[in-house]
Amino acid sequence: MVVTVVYGILLAITMAHHELWRDEAQAWMISAASNSFADIFHNIRYEGHPPLWFLIIWPFTYFDNPDWIKVPHFLLAVATCYLILRYAPFPRWVTLLLVFGYFFFYEYGVISRNYQLGVLGIIGFLVFLPRAKHNPWWAVVFLAIAAMANIYSLIVSLVFGLYYLVQTFPALRHQSTKFKWHFALGGIVLLAIVGATAVSLKPPSNEGFSPIWYLQLDMERLSGVLNMFSRVYVPIPDDIRAFWNTTLFRTAWLPYCSVALLGLLALVLGRYPQYLIWFLLLVIGLLAFHYVKYLGHLRHGGHMWLAFIAIMWLLSTQIGWQQLAKPIKVVFILLLAAQLYAAGVATVKEIAYPFSGGKATAEFVEQAGFSNYRVIGHVDNAVSAFTAYYGKPVYYPVSRSNGTFVIWSDVRKFDKIGEYLQQEENTLRQQALHTIIVTHQSLWEYQWLNLVFDSGRCISGEQLHVYTIAPTDGTGS
């Protein structure tokens, strides 16, 4: 409890310094724009995410401040921390390294996304797996949570559902009739949830975000997927201000390092063939999705780190930490140390520098008296954090419509804002006295635009600018 409180205090301090970025803001705006559960299911149809996270944050949108999204996320992260500290079959000092590591503290702790929900489901399954030997609903509930969190934890939940089946089915004939009925019913419920989740993940035919399935061999894409593996296991960011999603190890040898690291993990797990097979199933399943659908970033690839944690958890539960072979413990501790260092770097930079310019830009628009102006936002996803804090619809040139959250259909055109400005210059200058432009692009070449605010350097793509427009009579704006 003491360490959980310390974790919660440090997490709260870091979250207080964190400005929401576009993907956090997108989830908030979708829930805020939904008047019912049916609206949520409709509004997420292009998201590629299950509905559970949106349903969880929906009641908090009542407070009309996007920072409230941090509250349920904080509670989920602290609950996960407690479960690890209380039940993980590792020595206490190992659990400390684990909960304060990069993914458990920063990526899935500070940043409020649906990935923490999947982490809770996976950790909960590991914690209550012994009880699931007598009551299958412990497994069903936590696997369902993981499945309904995001596609990556869904993949993990499928593998662990198979693991639970393999572990339980051989002894099923010795179980009571009551257990057998619950086992069968639980399996049906879980399959129904997984099926419904899979259906919710399928976007409409006019999807515009990631419509392609890569089924041909592409060495460049394969190299990008392999890069992810080593970056996830040693996620030390580059020593720059915009640190997020960067790596200190920028080298053409990174794919080979990934293969070597995967080989090392397979080697140290080789003494436990059963667990090596489950580990490879998890990693190969995740890597395959990265290849065929979406290369992703650290937050997506982090589930490969969770796969290794889970296998170490199962091994230590079955065999005992003290009885584990020394090489596997040494590798595990070295990776945990790297994760801890990465968390420290990320936390210091999070506190020292703005993560996104969305909040500061919205505050400027309000303070400068522009709150009743027509706001043009380009591109829509780049200004999402601003729109969430601004709290009102914005005109998006890429879709030629007013809105808040991004609708990822193929109607969106990633045209440069210059094309829009050239077409609409006369109209915009006629509306100059009540129109501003918010964009992540620099528009210095347009002499009839005046830069009045720059949010300053943030993570990639989150630095925003505000421009006013010079009227056609040349009087200034």
VEXNU-637832 format. One record per residue (C-alpha): residue in one letter; x, y, z. Coordinates in Angstrom, 2 decimals, m for minus. Layout:
BEGIN
+----+---------+---------+---------+
! aa !    east !   north !      up !
+----+---------+---------+---------+
!  A !       X !       Y !       Z !
...
+----+---------+---------+---------+
This chain:
BEGIN
+----+---------+---------+---------+
! aa !    east !   north !      up !
+----+---------+---------+---------+
!  M !    0.00 !    0.00 !    0.00 !
!  V !    2.86 !    2.39 !    0.79 !
!  V !    4.50 !    1.87 !   m2.59 !
!  T !    1.12 !    2.14 !   m4.32 !
!  V !    0.55 !    5.50 !   m2.64 !
!  V !    4.02 !    6.68 !   m3.69 !
!  Y !    3.32 !    5.48 !   m7.23 !
!  G !   m0.01 !    7.33 !   m7.20 !
!  I !    1.58 !   10.58 !   m5.96 !
!  L !    4.34 !   10.51 !   m8.58 !
!  L !    1.85 !    9.59 !  m11.27 !
!  A !   m0.53 !   12.39 !  m10.26 !
!  I !    2.30 !   14.96 !  m10.31 !
!  T !    3.43 !   13.86 !  m13.76 !
!  M !   m0.11 !   13.72 !  m15.13 !
!  A !   m0.73 !   17.24 !  m13.84 !
!  H !    2.12 !   18.42 !  m16.10 !
!  H !    0.85 !   16.46 !  m19.08 !
!  E !   m1.13 !   18.26 !  m21.78 !
!  L !   m3.47 !   16.02 !  m23.74 !
!  W !   m2.35 !   15.26 !  m27.26 !
!  R !   m4.48 !   14.49 !  m30.28 !
!  D !   m5.37 !   10.84 !  m29.62 !
!  E !   m6.30 !   11.44 !  m25.99 !
!  A !   m8.38 !   14.42 !  m27.11 !
!  Q !  m10.06 !   12.40 !  m29.86 !
!  A !  m11.42 !    9.84 !  m27.40 !
!  W !  m12.65 !   12.60 !  m25.11 !
!  M !  m14.41 !   14.49 !  m27.91 !
!  I !  m16.10 !   11.34 !  m29.22 !
!  S !  m17.53 !   10.60 !  m25.79 !
!  A !  m18.45 !   14.25 !  m25.18 !
!  A !  m20.33 !   14.40 !  m28.48 !
!  S !  m22.32 !   11.27 !  m27.66 !
!  N !  m25.71 !   11.58 !  m25.97 !
!  S !  m26.22 !    7.84 !  m25.57 !
!  F !  m24.47 !    4.48 !  m25.80 !
!  A !  m25.81 !    4.17 !  m29.33 !
!  D !  m24.11 !    7.45 !  m30.23 !
!  I !  m20.79 !    6.16 !  m28.90 !
!  F !  m20.98 !    3.02 !  m31.02 !
!  H !  m21.82 !    5.15 !  m34.05 !
!  N !  m19.11 !    7.75 !  m33.44 !
!  I !  m16.30 !    5.21 !  m33.01 !
!  R !  m17.04 !    3.36 !  m36.23 !
!  Y !  m13.84 !    4.67 !  m37.89 !
!  E !  m11.62 !    4.46 !  m34.82 !
!  G !  m10.39 !    0.87 !  m34.96 !
!  H !  m10.88 !    0.65 !  m31.19 !
!  P !  m13.50 !   m1.22 !  m29.14 !
!  P !  m16.06 !    0.83 !  m27.21 !
!  L !  m15.11 !    0.09 !  m23.59 !
!  W !  m12.73 !    3.02 !  m23.00 !
!  F !  m15.19 !    5.47 !  m24.55 !
!  L !  m17.96 !    4.12 !  m22.32 !
!  I !  m15.76 !    4.52 !  m19.24 !
!  I !  m14.87 !    8.15 !  m19.88 !
!  W !  m18.37 !    9.09 !  m21.06 !
!  P !  m19.72 !   10.00 !  m17.57 !
!  F !  m16.69 !   12.23 !  m16.96 !
!  T !  m17.52 !   14.37 !  m20.00 !
!  Y !  m20.26 !   15.87 !  m17.83 !
!  F !  m17.56 !   18.08 !  m16.29 !
!  D !  m16.83 !   19.70 !  m19.67 !
!  N !  m13.05 !   19.71 !  m19.18 !
!  P !  m10.92 !   17.24 !  m21.16 !
!  D !   m8.41 !   16.92 !  m18.32 !
!  W !  m11.05 !   14.84 !  m16.52 !
!  I !  m10.09 !   11.97 !  m18.80 !
!  K !   m7.06 !   11.58 !  m16.55 !
!  V !   m9.20 !   10.60 !  m13.55 !
!  P !  m10.42 !    7.16 !  m14.71 !
!  H !   m7.04 !    6.50 !  m16.29 !
!  F !   m5.27 !    7.34 !  m13.03 !
!  L !   m7.53 !    4.95 !  m11.12 !
!  L !   m6.90 !    2.14 !  m13.61 !
!  A !   m3.13 !    2.67 !  m13.48 !
!  V !   m3.02 !    2.71 !   m9.68 !
!  A !   m5.19 !   m0.43 !   m9.52 !
!  T !   m2.80 !   m2.19 !  m11.91 !
!  C !    0.17 !   m1.07 !   m9.81 !
!  Y !   m1.43 !   m2.47 !   m6.66 !
!  L !   m2.19 !   m5.83 !   m8.28 !
!  I !    1.42 !   m6.17 !   m9.42 !
!  L !    2.90 !   m5.17 !   m6.06 !
!  R !    0.50 !   m7.39 !   m4.14 !
!  Y !    0.44 !  m10.52 !   m6.29 !
!  A !    3.39 !  m10.64 !   m8.69 !
!  P !    5.54 !  m13.75 !   m7.99 !
!  F !    8.75 !  m11.71 !   m8.03 !
!  P !   10.92 !  m10.33 !   m5.22 !
!  R !    9.78 !   m6.93 !   m3.98 !
!  W !   12.67 !   m5.07 !   m5.60 !
!  V !   11.81 !   m6.62 !   m8.95 !
!  T !    8.19 !   m5.46 !   m8.71 !
!  L !    9.46 !   m1.94 !   m7.94 !
!  L !   11.50 !   m1.96 !  m11.14 !
!  L !    8.46 !   m3.23 !  m13.00 !
!  V !    5.80 !   m0.74 !  m11.88 !
!  F !    8.13 !    2.26 !  m12.25 !
!  G !    9.30 !    1.15 !  m15.69 !
!  Y !    8.58 !    3.00 !  m18.90 !
!  F !    5.37 !    1.27 !  m19.96 !
!  F !    3.72 !    0.74 !  m16.59 !
!  F !    4.48 !    4.23 !  m15.31 !
!  Y !    4.76 !    6.52 !  m18.32 !
!  E !    3.37 !    5.17 !  m21.60 !
!  Y !    0.41 !    3.35 !  m20.03 !
!  G !    0.26 !    5.49 !  m16.89 !
!  V !    0.72 !    9.18 !  m17.67 !
!  I !   m0.80 !    9.17 !  m21.16 !
!  S !   m4.55 !    8.57 !  m20.94 !
!  R !   m5.39 !    6.01 !  m23.60 !
!  N !   m7.28 !    2.73 !  m23.75 !
!  Y !   m4.04 !    0.76 !  m23.53 !
!  Q !   m4.00 !    0.91 !  m19.72 !
!  L !   m7.37 !   m0.82 !  m19.72 !
!  G !   m5.83 !   m3.72 !  m21.65 !
!  V !   m2.90 !   m3.84 !  m19.22 !
!  L !   m5.33 !   m4.13 !  m16.31 !
!  G !   m7.12 !   m6.99 !  m18.06 !
!  I !   m3.88 !   m8.89 !  m18.74 !
!  I !   m2.48 !   m8.36 !  m15.22 !
!  G !   m5.84 !   m9.23 !  m13.68 !
!  F !   m5.90 !  m12.50 !  m15.64 !
!  L !   m2.42 !  m13.39 !  m14.35 !
!  V !   m3.32 !  m12.47 !  m10.78 !
!  F !   m6.56 !  m14.45 !  m10.65 !
!  L !   m5.52 !  m17.36 !  m12.83 !
!  P !   m5.05 !  m19.63 !   m9.75 !
!  R !   m8.63 !  m18.86 !   m8.68 !
!  A !   m9.83 !  m19.48 !  m12.24 !
!  K !   m8.88 !  m23.13 !  m11.76 !
!  H !  m11.91 !  m23.33 !   m9.46 !
!  N !  m14.06 !  m20.56 !  m10.93 !
!  P !  m13.64 !  m19.86 !  m14.67 !
!  W !  m15.36 !  m16.48 !  m14.43 !
!  W !  m12.16 !  m14.95 !  m13.05 !
!  A !  m10.49 !  m15.72 !  m16.37 !
!  V !  m13.52 !  m14.73 !  m18.43 !
!  V !  m13.92 !  m11.30 !  m16.83 !
!  F !  m10.31 !  m10.17 !  m17.20 !
!  L !   m9.82 !  m11.66 !  m20.66 !
!  A !  m13.01 !   m9.85 !  m21.70 !
!  I !  m11.66 !   m6.55 !  m20.33 !
!  A !   m8.44 !   m7.04 !  m22.29 !
!  A !  m10.37 !   m7.98 !  m25.44 !
!  M !  m12.59 !   m4.89 !  m25.23 !
!  A !   m9.68 !   m2.49 !  m24.62 !
!  N !   m7.82 !   m2.45 !  m27.96 !
!  I !   m6.78 !   m4.73 !  m30.80 !
!  Y !   m3.35 !   m5.50 !  m29.30 !
!  S !   m4.65 !   m6.64 !  m25.93 !
!  L !   m7.36 !   m8.51 !  m27.86 !
!  I !   m4.60 !  m10.54 !  m29.55 !
!  V !   m2.99 !  m11.18 !  m26.17 !
!  S !   m6.33 !  m12.20 !  m24.65 !
!  L !   m6.91 !  m14.71 !  m27.46 !
!  V !   m3.57 !  m16.38 !  m26.76 !
!  F !   m4.19 !  m16.45 !  m23.01 !
!  G !   m7.70 !  m17.73 !  m23.54 !
!  L !   m6.15 !  m20.62 !  m25.44 !
!  Y !   m3.58 !  m21.02 !  m22.63 !
!  Y !   m6.36 !  m21.26 !  m20.04 !
!  L !   m8.21 !  m23.79 !  m22.18 !
!  V !   m5.09 !  m25.96 !  m22.61 !
!  Q !   m4.35 !  m25.81 !  m18.89 !
!  T !   m7.91 !  m26.51 !  m17.77 !
!  F !   m9.44 !  m28.86 !  m20.31 !
!  P !   m7.38 !  m32.02 !  m19.55 !
!  A !   m8.55 !  m31.98 !  m15.92 !
!  L !  m12.12 !  m31.05 !  m16.78 !
!  R !  m13.41 !  m34.60 !  m16.34 !
!  H !  m12.36 !  m34.45 !  m12.68 !
!  Q !  m14.25 !  m31.21 !  m12.06 !
!  S !  m17.76 !  m30.93 !  m10.68 !
!  T !  m20.77 !  m30.64 !  m12.95 !
!  K !  m21.25 !  m27.08 !  m11.73 !
!  F !  m17.72 !  m26.14 !  m12.81 !
!  K !  m18.23 !  m27.74 !  m16.23 !
!  W !  m21.41 !  m25.76 !  m16.80 !
!  H !  m19.72 !  m22.51 !  m15.76 !
!  F !  m16.70 !  m23.37 !  m17.90 !
!  A !  m18.89 !  m23.91 !  m20.97 !
!  L !  m21.04 !  m20.85 !  m20.32 !
!  G !  m17.99 !  m18.69 !  m19.65 !
!  G !  m16.43 !  m19.85 !  m22.92 !
!  I !  m19.59 !  m18.96 !  m24.83 !
!  V !  m19.74 !  m15.51 !  m23.19 !
!  L !  m16.08 !  m14.82 !  m23.91 !
!  L !  m16.38 !  m15.91 !  m27.54 !
!  A !  m19.46 !  m13.70 !  m27.91 !
!  I !  m17.57 !  m10.72 !  m26.46 !
!  V !  m14.56 !  m11.36 !  m28.70 !
!  G !  m16.84 !  m11.70 !  m31.72 !
!  A !  m18.74 !   m8.51 !  m30.92 !
!  T !  m15.45 !   m6.69 !  m30.34 !
!  A !  m14.09 !   m7.89 !  m33.68 !
!  V !  m17.23 !   m6.61 !  m35.39 !
!  S !  m16.87 !   m3.22 !  m33.67 !
!  L !  m13.28 !   m2.97 !  m34.94 !
!  K !  m14.30 !   m3.36 !  m38.57 !
!  P !  m14.60 !    0.14 !  m40.07 !
!  P !  m17.02 !    1.17 !  m42.83 !
!  S !  m15.99 !    0.57 !  m46.43 !
!  N !  m14.99 !    4.21 !  m46.88 !
!  E !  m12.31 !    4.08 !  m44.16 !
!  G !   m9.53 !    6.56 !  m44.81 !
!  F !   m6.97 !    6.01 !  m42.04 !
!  S !   m5.38 !    2.61 !  m42.67 !
!  P !   m7.43 !    0.77 !  m45.31 !
!  I !   m4.64 !   m1.41 !  m46.73 !
!  W !   m3.73 !   m4.95 !  m45.68 !
!  Y !   m0.07 !   m5.74 !  m46.48 !
!  L !   m0.01 !   m9.39 !  m47.49 !
!  Q !    3.04 !   m9.32 !  m49.78 !
!  L !    6.63 !   m9.61 !  m48.61 !
!  D !    8.12 !   m6.13 !  m48.27 !
!  M !   11.61 !   m6.06 !  m46.78 !
!  E !   11.43 !   m2.38 !  m45.88 !
!  R !    8.18 !   m2.91 !  m43.98 !
!  L !    9.57 !   m6.05 !  m42.33 !
!  S !   12.59 !   m4.02 !  m41.22 !
!  G !   10.26 !   m1.42 !  m39.69 !
!  V !    8.39 !   m4.11 !  m37.77 !
!  L !   11.63 !   m5.60 !  m36.46 !
!  N !   12.83 !   m2.14 !  m35.41 !
!  M !    9.84 !   m1.99 !  m33.10 !
!  F !   10.88 !   m5.08 !  m31.14 !
!  S !   14.23 !   m3.75 !  m29.89 !
!  R !   12.81 !   m0.27 !  m29.32 !
!  V !   10.08 !   m1.75 !  m27.10 !
!  Y !   12.44 !   m3.81 !  m24.97 !
!  V !   14.96 !   m0.97 !  m24.61 !
!  P !   12.70 !    2.11 !  m24.98 !
!  I !   15.28 !    4.76 !  m24.07 !
!  P !   14.23 !    7.97 !  m25.87 !
!  D !   16.55 !   10.30 !  m27.73 !
!  D !   17.98 !   13.16 !  m25.69 !
!  I !   15.87 !   15.85 !  m27.33 !
!  R !   12.97 !   17.99 !  m26.24 !
!  A !   10.44 !   16.19 !  m28.47 !
!  F !   11.46 !   12.85 !  m26.95 !
!  W !    8.30 !   10.80 !  m27.35 !
!  N !    8.37 !    7.92 !  m29.86 !
!  T !   12.08 !    8.48 !  m30.45 !
!  T !   14.98 !    6.14 !  m29.76 !
!  L !   18.50 !    6.80 !  m28.58 !
!  F !   19.71 !    3.99 !  m30.80 !
!  R !   19.33 !    5.31 !  m34.34 !
!  T !   21.16 !    2.74 !  m36.41 !
!  A !   20.65 !    0.71 !  m39.56 !
!  W !   21.53 !   m2.34 !  m37.47 !
!  L !   18.40 !   m2.02 !  m35.34 !
!  P !   16.47 !   m4.80 !  m37.15 !
!  Y !   19.42 !   m7.15 !  m36.65 !
!  C !   19.56 !   m6.13 !  m32.98 !
!  S !   15.90 !   m7.06 !  m32.72 !
!  V !   16.51 !  m10.48 !  m34.23 !
!  A !   19.45 !  m10.98 !  m31.85 !
!  L !   17.38 !   m9.90 !  m28.85 !
!  L !   14.50 !  m12.16 !  m29.82 !
!  G !   17.00 !  m14.98 !  m30.25 !
!  L !   18.46 !  m14.26 !  m26.81 !
!  L !   15.02 !  m14.34 !  m25.20 !
!  A !   14.23 !  m17.59 !  m27.00 !
!  L !   17.55 !  m19.01 !  m25.82 !
!  V !   17.06 !  m18.17 !  m22.14 !
!  L !   13.47 !  m19.44 !  m22.30 !
!  G !   14.62 !  m22.57 !  m24.08 !
!  R !   14.92 !  m24.48 !  m20.83 !
!  Y !   11.15 !  m24.11 !  m20.49 !
!  P !    9.83 !  m25.17 !  m23.93 !
!  Q !    6.16 !  m24.86 !  m23.03 !
!  Y !    6.55 !  m21.22 !  m21.99 !
!  L !    8.81 !  m20.47 !  m24.95 !
!  I !    6.02 !  m21.61 !  m27.27 !
!  W !    3.46 !  m19.35 !  m25.59 !
!  F !    5.89 !  m16.42 !  m25.70 !
!  L !    6.51 !  m16.93 !  m29.42 !
!  L !    2.78 !  m17.20 !  m30.09 !
!  L !    2.23 !  m13.86 !  m28.36 !
!  V !    5.11 !  m12.07 !  m30.08 !
!  I !    4.51 !  m13.53 !  m33.54 !
!  G !    0.80 !  m12.70 !  m33.32 !
!  L !    1.55 !   m9.08 !  m32.41 !
!  L !    4.35 !   m8.69 !  m34.97 !
!  A !    2.11 !  m10.16 !  m37.67 !
!  F !   m0.57 !   m7.55 !  m37.00 !
!  H !    2.06 !   m4.79 !  m37.06 !
!  Y !    3.17 !   m6.03 !  m40.46 !
!  V !   m0.12 !   m6.71 !  m42.21 !
!  K !   m2.09 !   m3.73 !  m40.89 !
!  Y !   m0.35 !   m0.97 !  m38.95 !
!  L !    3.33 !   m0.49 !  m38.13 !
!  G !    2.41 !    1.53 !  m35.05 !
!  H !    4.47 !    3.18 !  m32.33 !
!  L !    5.84 !    2.31 !  m28.90 !
!  R !    2.41 !    2.36 !  m27.30 !
!  H !    1.32 !   m0.37 !  m29.70 !
!  G !    4.50 !   m2.41 !  m29.60 !
!  G !    4.55 !   m2.26 !  m25.80 !
!  H !    2.27 !   m5.29 !  m25.75 !
!  M !    5.29 !   m7.37 !  m26.77 !
!  W !    6.91 !   m6.27 !  m23.51 !
!  L !    3.72 !   m7.24 !  m21.67 !
!  A !    3.99 !  m10.66 !  m23.34 !
!  F !    7.43 !  m11.21 !  m21.81 !
!  I !    6.28 !   m9.95 !  m18.40 !
!  A !    3.34 !  m12.37 !  m18.55 !
!  I !    5.54 !  m15.34 !  m19.42 !
!  M !    7.95 !  m14.48 !  m16.61 !
!  W !    4.94 !  m14.21 !  m14.28 !
!  L !    3.64 !  m17.63 !  m15.28 !
!  L !    7.10 !  m19.18 !  m15.03 !
!  S !    7.75 !  m17.72 !  m11.58 !
!  T !    4.32 !  m18.86 !  m10.38 !
!  Q !    4.86 !  m22.39 !  m11.64 !
!  I !    8.52 !  m22.88 !  m10.78 !
!  G !    9.38 !  m20.14 !   m8.31 !
!  W !   11.69 !  m17.17 !   m8.77 !
!  Q !   14.55 !  m18.77 !   m6.88 !
!  Q !   14.44 !  m21.89 !   m9.07 !
!  L !   14.53 !  m19.99 !  m12.37 !
!  A !   17.72 !  m20.33 !  m14.38 !
!  K !   20.19 !  m17.51 !  m13.73 !
!  P !   20.50 !  m16.36 !  m17.39 !
!  I !   16.80 !  m15.64 !  m17.73 !
!  K !   16.76 !  m13.67 !  m14.46 !
!  V !   19.81 !  m11.64 !  m15.52 !
!  V !   18.25 !  m10.76 !  m18.88 !
!  F !   14.96 !   m9.87 !  m17.18 !
!  I !   16.65 !   m7.56 !  m14.65 !
!  L !   18.74 !   m5.81 !  m17.32 !
!  L !   15.64 !   m5.12 !  m19.38 !
!  L !   13.78 !   m3.86 !  m16.31 !
!  A !   16.70 !   m1.52 !  m15.55 !
!  A !   16.52 !   m0.12 !  m19.09 !
!  Q !   12.76 !    0.38 !  m18.69 !
!  L !   13.29 !    2.21 !  m15.40 !
!  Y !   15.88 !    4.54 !  m16.94 !
!  A !   13.59 !    5.25 !  m19.90 !
!  A !   10.73 !    6.10 !  m17.51 !
!  G !   12.98 !    8.51 !  m15.64 !
!  V !   14.02 !   10.31 !  m18.83 !
!  A !   10.43 !   10.53 !  m20.10 !
!  T !    9.09 !   11.78 !  m16.76 !
!  V !   11.72 !   14.51 !  m16.41 !
!  K !   11.07 !   15.75 !  m19.94 !
!  E !    7.30 !   15.55 !  m19.44 !
!  I !    7.54 !   17.85 !  m16.44 !
!  A !   10.11 !   20.18 !  m17.99 !
!  Y !    8.57 !   20.71 !  m21.44 !
!  P !    5.06 !   20.98 !  m22.93 !
!  F !    3.89 !   17.71 !  m24.45 !
!  S !    1.28 !   19.30 !  m26.74 !
!  G !    0.44 !   22.88 !  m27.64 !
!  G !   m3.30 !   22.27 !  m27.72 !
!  K !   m4.11 !   23.47 !  m24.22 !
!  A !   m1.94 !   26.59 !  m24.37 !
!  T !   m3.39 !   27.49 !  m27.77 !
!  A !   m6.98 !   27.17 !  m26.52 !
!  E !   m6.13 !   29.34 !  m23.50 !
!  F !   m4.63 !   31.99 !  m25.78 !
!  V !   m7.70 !   32.04 !  m28.05 !
!  E !   m9.91 !   32.56 !  m25.01 !
!  Q !   m7.72 !   35.23 !  m23.39 !
!  A !   m7.17 !   37.12 !  m26.65 !
!  G !  m10.91 !   37.54 !  m27.19 !
!  F !  m11.14 !   35.16 !  m30.15 !
!  S !  m13.59 !   32.76 !  m28.51 !
!  N !  m16.51 !   33.99 !  m30.65 !
!  Y !  m14.51 !   33.95 !  m33.87 !
!  R !  m14.85 !   31.37 !  m36.60 !
!  V !  m11.93 !   28.99 !  m36.12 !
!  I !  m10.39 !   27.19 !  m39.08 !
!  G !   m8.35 !   24.16 !  m38.00 !
!  H !   m5.88 !   22.39 !  m40.25 !
!  V !   m5.39 !   19.53 !  m40.34 !
!  D !   m8.23 !   18.20 !  m38.24 !
!  N !   m6.26 !   15.56 !  m36.30 !
!  A !   m3.29 !   17.89 !  m35.76 !
!  V !   m5.48 !   20.44 !  m33.96 !
!  S !   m7.55 !   17.86 !  m32.03 !
!  A !   m5.96 !   18.75 !  m28.69 !
!  F !   m6.78 !   22.41 !  m29.26 !
!  T !  m10.37 !   21.58 !  m30.26 !
!  A !  m10.90 !   19.49 !  m27.12 !
!  Y !   m9.74 !   22.28 !  m24.80 !
!  Y !  m11.51 !   24.92 !  m26.94 !
!  G !  m14.75 !   23.04 !  m26.40 !
!  K !  m16.54 !   24.17 !  m29.58 !
!  P !  m16.74 !   22.95 !  m33.18 !
!  V !  m14.01 !   24.01 !  m35.57 !
!  Y !  m14.13 !   24.27 !  m39.37 !
!  Y !  m11.91 !   21.59 !  m40.95 !
!  P !  m10.89 !   22.31 !  m44.57 !
!  V !   m9.85 !   18.68 !  m45.13 !
!  S !  m13.47 !   17.54 !  m44.80 !
!  R !  m15.12 !   20.87 !  m45.64 !
!  S !  m17.21 !   20.64 !  m42.47 !
!  N !  m17.54 !   21.86 !  m38.90 !
!  G !  m16.87 !   19.40 !  m36.12 !
!  T !  m14.93 !   18.40 !  m33.06 !
!  F !  m13.60 !   14.82 !  m33.28 !
!  V !  m12.01 !   13.52 !  m36.47 !
!  I !  m14.07 !   11.24 !  m38.73 !
!  W !  m11.50 !    9.01 !  m40.42 !
!  S !  m13.36 !    8.51 !  m43.69 !
!  D !  m11.89 !    8.77 !  m47.17 !
!  V !  m13.65 !   12.12 !  m47.54 !
!  R !  m10.70 !   13.64 !  m45.68 !
!  K !   m8.03 !   14.95 !  m48.00 !
!  F !   m4.57 !   15.51 !  m46.64 !
!  D !   m4.10 !   18.53 !  m48.89 !
!  K !   m1.68 !   21.20 !  m47.81 !
!  I !   m3.42 !   24.17 !  m46.27 !
!  G !   m1.88 !   26.28 !  m49.03 !
!  E !   m4.33 !   24.84 !  m51.55 !
!  Y !   m7.24 !   25.87 !  m49.35 !
!  L !   m5.82 !   29.34 !  m48.70 !
!  Q !   m5.26 !   30.00 !  m52.40 !
!  Q !   m8.83 !   28.99 !  m53.23 !
!  E !  m10.45 !   30.85 !  m50.36 !
!  E !   m8.22 !   33.94 !  m49.94 !
!  N !  m10.81 !   36.48 !  m51.02 !
!  T !  m13.55 !   34.95 !  m48.86 !
!  L !  m11.27 !   34.68 !  m45.84 !
!  R !  m10.08 !   38.28 !  m46.12 !
!  Q !  m13.67 !   39.46 !  m46.33 !
!  Q !  m14.35 !   37.57 !  m43.09 !
!  A !  m11.06 !   38.64 !  m41.53 !
!  L !  m12.46 !   40.51 !  m38.54 !
!  H !  m14.08 !   37.39 !  m37.11 !
!  T !  m11.94 !   34.47 !  m38.35 !
!  I !   m8.69 !   32.91 !  m37.14 !
!  I !   m6.64 !   29.94 !  m38.38 !
!  V !   m5.15 !   27.33 !  m36.05 !
!  T !   m2.63 !   25.01 !  m37.67 !
!  H !    0.51 !   22.98 !  m37.03 !
!  Q !    2.01 !   24.32 !  m40.28 !
!  S !    4.02 !   27.49 !  m40.71 !
!  L !    2.29 !   29.96 !  m43.03 !
!  W !    4.94 !   32.71 !  m43.09 !
!  E !    4.85 !   32.96 !  m46.92 !
!  Y !    1.28 !   34.36 !  m46.87 !
!  Q !    1.68 !   38.05 !  m46.31 !
!  W !   m2.02 !   38.53 !  m45.56 !
!  L !   m1.77 !   36.25 !  m42.50 !
!  N !   m0.42 !   37.47 !  m39.16 !
!  L !    1.13 !   35.07 !  m36.66 !
!  V !   m0.23 !   36.02 !  m33.24 !
!  F !    0.62 !   32.90 !  m31.22 !
!  D !    3.10 !   30.02 !  m31.30 !
!  S !    2.72 !   27.28 !  m28.70 !
!  G !    6.45 !   26.50 !  m28.81 !
!  R !    8.20 !   23.22 !  m29.38 !
!  C !    6.29 !   20.11 !  m28.35 !
!  I !    6.29 !   16.49 !  m29.42 !
!  S !    6.19 !   15.87 !  m33.15 !
!  G !    3.13 !   17.41 !  m34.81 !
!  E !    1.73 !   19.05 !  m31.66 !
!  Q !    3.23 !   22.54 !  m32.01 !
!  L !    0.42 !   24.91 !  m33.02 !
!  H !    0.20 !   28.41 !  m34.48 !
!  V !   m2.63 !   30.94 !  m34.50 !
!  Y !   m2.99 !   33.33 !  m37.42 !
!  T !   m5.26 !   36.30 !  m37.89 !
!  I !   m6.23 !   37.52 !  m41.37 !
!  A !   m5.60 !   40.90 !  m42.97 !
!  P !   m8.80 !   42.32 !  m44.50 !
!  T !   m9.00 !   43.10 !  m48.22 !
!  D !   m8.93 !   46.84 !  m47.49 !
!  G !   m5.44 !   46.50 !  m46.03 !
!  T !   m6.34 !   47.99 !  m42.64 !
!  G !   m4.91 !   45.02 !  m40.75 !
!  S !   m6.76 !   42.60 !  m38.50 !
+----+---------+---------+---------+
